Amino acid sequence: MKVLAADRIDAAAIAMLREAGLEVAEVATLPAEDLIAALVGCDALIVRGATKVTAEVIDQAPSLRVVVRAGSGLDNIDQEAARARGIEVRNTPASNAVSVAELVFGLLIALERKLVEACGSLRAGRWDKSRFAGRELIGRRLSLIGFGRIGREVAVRARAFGMTVRAHDPLLGEWPPDFAWVTRSSLDEALEHADVLSLHVPLTAGTRGLIDRAALEKLPKGAVLVNAARGGLVDEQALAEALDQGRLSGAALDVFAVEPPGANPLLARPDVIVTPHLGASTAEAQRRAGEEAAAIVIASLAASGVAGRPRR
């Protein structure tokens, strides 16, 4: 059986697959036409976020049985087309929770302490110490939209900083008992009590544009927005307007509606911290994601009698 690994899957994961007796082909991120050609004879596909597994790709990969995203999102895979073909689609949602949560606080601290602008000023030969007075996190109110694995990791770190935390997650059934100190809230309550709003939901038809002009107007004056989830959750034009009008004091964005964002005007604003979708970009997260993805593929193909049998 053959596995195609795209988007530079971690070497430990490739070794796992080969030890299980699977043939593995490694490729870079490919456009649809080249991906279709590479998938000839492949039973499984592992991707990160860059490869787009479209309906066209799925329809022209007759041997494909399982697609695994080594990461938390599935918006780059046409799940409906895969279901129609009986192809299993999986992801590794736990693998990058810590790395994303740490980035959230890296972005938030950089924003509130004006670290990027201060660094640029000092490198330019200026000593503008009084210009870069910032704000502490202690006592601030954090609202989380989405309270899955990543949201909970963010909450734990917020508690260590002395922040109060509330969360909105309509898909969550029973509230996790270890997080009784986090206030469960409606969306409106979460927005209205947010000095800091952090997003942790997938991009779906129901969440696209969730943080629109109306949502931003419900935030307290001077609030900040952190988005290290998916760019399409936020109406970027409405965000720019809220910043222009002083309703928000700043934003920290790791993701954008279009990636790369090109000449997006948000990139030039001093009140916006931006990074190029780095949430899962740590060595540890990539290793965990790759190994978990490899384990899923091995288990999925095990019924063939090839996966899981050490190569001789």
C-alpha atoms as one frame of an Amber mdcrd trajectory, in Angstrom:
protein
   0.000   0.000   0.000   1.133   3.522  -0.761   0.901   6.754   1.191   1.443
  10.227  -0.262   2.812  12.699   2.315   2.555  16.325   1.258   3.518  19.659
   2.842   6.703  18.372   4.550   5.367  15.913   7.099   7.705  15.323  10.062
  10.455  12.755   9.443   9.470  10.684  12.484   6.016  10.186  10.978   7.499
   9.056   7.664   9.654   6.553   9.537   6.571   5.212  11.371   4.753   4.627
   8.098   7.691   2.817   6.539   8.216   0.675   9.607   4.586  -0.377   9.236
   5.364  -1.748   5.768   3.868   1.115   3.773   5.419   2.669   0.696   5.701
   6.424   1.233   6.133   9.132  -1.386   7.026  12.597  -0.089   6.123  15.691
  -2.109   6.012  19.425  -1.563   2.770  21.386  -1.713   1.299  20.697  -5.143
  -1.375  22.325  -7.303  -4.411  20.179  -8.112  -3.156  18.823 -11.439   0.174
  17.672 -10.002  -1.454  16.332  -6.842  -3.806  14.184  -8.910  -0.836  12.741
 -10.795   1.046  12.046  -7.571  -1.969  10.251  -6.062  -2.046   7.529  -8.721
  -2.042   4.216  -6.847  -2.111   5.861  -3.407  -4.313   4.478  -0.643  -3.743
   7.329   1.822  -2.902  11.026   1.753  -1.421  13.065   4.592  -1.420  16.858
   4.272  -0.946  19.931   6.378  -2.782  23.171   5.629  -1.227  24.192   2.328
  -2.427  21.340   0.096  -6.003  21.759  -1.116  -7.811  18.430  -1.373 -10.635
  19.535  -3.634 -13.551  17.584  -5.093 -11.618  17.393  -8.370  -8.642  15.802
  -6.615 -10.851  13.331  -4.750 -12.831  12.365  -7.847  -9.639  11.541  -9.748
  -7.972   9.470  -7.019  -9.860   6.159  -7.267  -7.587   4.193  -4.934  -7.691
   6.771  -2.133  -9.194   5.436   1.109  -8.151   7.894   3.806  -7.089  11.559
   3.995  -5.506  12.867   7.187  -4.791  16.487   7.964  -1.756  16.745  10.239
  -3.243  19.640  12.169  -6.488  20.867  13.668  -8.490  22.212  10.723 -10.226
  20.478   7.831 -11.195  23.495   5.736  -8.618  22.597   3.055 -10.329  19.227
   2.432 -13.660  18.845   0.627 -15.293  16.619   3.208 -18.578  16.299   1.329
 -16.829  14.973  -1.779 -14.823  12.572   0.365 -17.941  11.260   2.117 -19.596
  10.686  -1.256 -16.661   8.481  -2.220 -16.537   6.691   1.146 -13.134   8.179
   1.946 -12.292   8.573   5.612 -11.226  12.119   6.580  -9.426  12.717   9.876
  -7.336  15.374  11.584  -5.085  15.632  14.639  -6.786  18.295  16.772  -4.759
  17.731  19.940  -1.354  18.023  18.329  -1.032  21.806  18.120  -3.095  22.925
  21.131  -0.101  23.961  23.229   1.736  25.689  20.389  -1.327  27.730  19.380
  -2.096  28.670  22.988   1.477  29.842  23.521   1.315  31.885  20.308  -1.910
  33.534  21.472  -0.109  34.879  24.512   2.979  35.762  22.524   0.794  37.853
  20.220  -1.208  39.341  23.073   1.842  40.390  25.079   3.549  41.763  21.966
   0.427  43.786  21.205  -0.210  45.118  24.690   3.445  45.955  25.367   4.039
  47.331  21.836   7.067  45.096  21.446   7.236  45.006  17.655   7.084  48.780
  17.266   9.522  49.297  20.156  11.978  46.852  18.596  11.829  48.669  15.265
  12.281  52.035  16.959  15.345  50.943  18.914  16.927  49.329  15.852  16.449
  52.634  14.063  18.599  54.299  16.729  15.851  55.831  18.880  15.332  55.456
  22.641  11.588  56.204  22.874  11.006  54.603  26.247   8.008  56.734  27.240
   6.323  56.231  23.871   5.781  52.512  24.378   3.904  52.369  27.675   1.680
  49.307  27.583  -1.001  47.488  29.560  -0.801  44.535  31.942  -2.890  41.396
  31.553  -3.657  40.848  35.238  -7.298  41.521  36.027  -8.289  41.736  32.364
 -11.357  39.866  31.126 -10.676  37.227  28.467 -13.519  35.801  26.386 -12.919
  32.666  24.347 -15.080  31.820  21.357 -14.710  28.043  21.221 -13.703  25.941
  24.209 -12.140  22.832  22.768  -8.572  21.685  23.297  -6.935  24.944  22.222
  -9.403  27.167  24.045  -8.792  25.254  27.263  -5.017  25.561  26.917  -5.464
  29.316  26.453  -7.695  29.456  29.530  -5.084  27.717  31.697  -2.448  30.247
  30.674  -4.832  33.154  31.170  -5.468  32.004  34.726  -1.723  32.055  35.368
  -1.664  35.680  34.188  -4.441  36.590  36.629  -7.099  37.135  33.981 -10.766
  36.258  34.433 -12.060  33.890  31.761 -15.386  33.181  30.156 -16.100  31.013
  27.123 -18.795  30.498  24.520 -19.148  27.123  22.840 -22.659  26.056  21.761
 -21.404  22.679  20.522 -19.993  21.685  23.890 -22.331  19.442  25.862 -21.314
  18.931  29.457 -18.970  21.632  30.731 -15.570  20.128  31.612 -15.438  19.771
  35.414 -11.805  20.896  35.593 -12.857  24.286  34.203 -15.588  25.261  36.644
 -13.658  28.535  37.105 -14.399  29.485  33.486 -17.805  31.163  33.084 -19.947
  29.592  30.394 -21.514  32.395  28.338 -23.742  33.163  25.415 -22.054  34.785
  22.443 -23.408  38.194  23.373 -22.237  37.820  26.985 -18.783  36.761  25.822
 -18.519  39.799  23.550 -19.887  42.291  26.045 -17.463  41.199  28.794 -14.315
  40.905  26.667 -11.323  43.121  27.273  -9.580  40.488  25.157 -11.449  38.342
  22.620  -9.699  35.199  21.358 -11.129  32.927  18.653 -10.856  29.132  18.730
 -13.478  27.666  16.409 -13.137  25.975  13.005 -14.093  27.753   9.808 -17.475
  26.443   8.653 -20.482  27.854   6.870 -21.887  28.717  10.286 -18.782  30.472
  11.622 -17.612  32.334   8.521 -17.820  36.046   9.286 -18.825  35.322  12.897
 -16.963  38.402  14.119 -18.670  40.946  11.931 -19.508  44.621  12.393 -22.366
  43.863  14.798 -20.198  41.570  16.925 -17.361  44.091  17.086 -19.775  46.814
  18.214 -20.665  44.701  21.259 -17.082  44.650  22.531 -16.162  47.155  25.268
 -14.356  50.230  24.050 -10.611  49.583  24.021 -10.898  45.794  23.677  -8.412
  43.795  21.621  -8.986  40.873  19.262  -6.663  37.877  18.892  -7.249  35.456
  16.026  -4.984  32.431  15.715  -7.757  30.155  14.422  -8.979  30.889  10.869
  -8.989  34.181   9.007 -12.478  33.818   7.580 -13.985  34.088  11.062 -13.431
  37.850  11.041 -14.829  40.492   8.712 -11.514  42.234   8.054 -13.116  45.419
   6.685 -15.282  45.704   9.806 -12.199  45.128  11.964 -10.336  47.942  10.209
 -13.308  50.244  10.749 -13.502  49.357  14.450  -9.816  50.182  14.821 -10.194
  53.436  12.872 -13.074  54.495  15.097 -11.211  53.648  18.300 -13.721  51.011
  19.417 -10.866  48.490  19.483  -7.408  49.438  20.669  -5.660  46.728  18.673
  -5.678  43.287  17.090  -3.261  40.384  16.784  -3.724  38.204  13.706  -1.979
  34.981  12.778  -4.522  34.147  10.061  -6.274  35.959   7.229  -9.278  35.491
   4.981  -6.874  35.119   2.041  -3.463  33.562   2.637  -0.944  34.892   1.801
  -2.798  38.168   2.488  -1.049  40.236  -0.186  -1.609  43.977   0.154  -4.073
  43.650   3.017  -4.177  47.106   4.682  -4.276  45.539   8.154  -0.616  44.569
   7.706   0.501  48.198   7.681  -1.269  49.269  10.861   0.805  49.926  14.007
  -2.141  48.804  16.151  -2.180  45.342  14.542   0.369  42.582  15.174   0.567
  40.099  12.281   2.278  36.743  11.760   2.134  34.294   8.800  -0.083  31.504
  10.224   2.476  30.262  12.746   0.076  28.631  15.209   1.308  25.071  14.676
   4.806  26.030  13.564   6.848  24.536  16.357   9.062  21.474  16.108   7.088
  19.816  18.887   3.681  20.411  17.300   4.838  19.212  13.904   6.258  16.037
  15.411   3.044  15.328  17.345   0.839  16.070  14.347   2.890  13.908  12.014
   3.074  10.957  14.378  -0.640  11.110  15.148  -1.464  11.341  11.431   0.785
   8.358  10.701  -0.891   6.329  13.457  -4.326   7.112  11.962  -3.226   5.995
   8.507  -1.677   2.784   9.834  -4.829   1.932  11.790  -7.092   2.771   8.844
  -5.173   0.539   6.440  -4.507  -2.249   8.960  -7.332  -4.453   7.619  -5.335
  -4.954   4.444  -2.792  -7.097   6.277   0.037  -4.851   5.105  -0.146  -1.864
   7.445   1.133  -2.751  10.860   3.422  -5.535   9.588   7.108  -4.630   9.988
   9.013  -4.482   6.722  11.566  -7.289   6.318
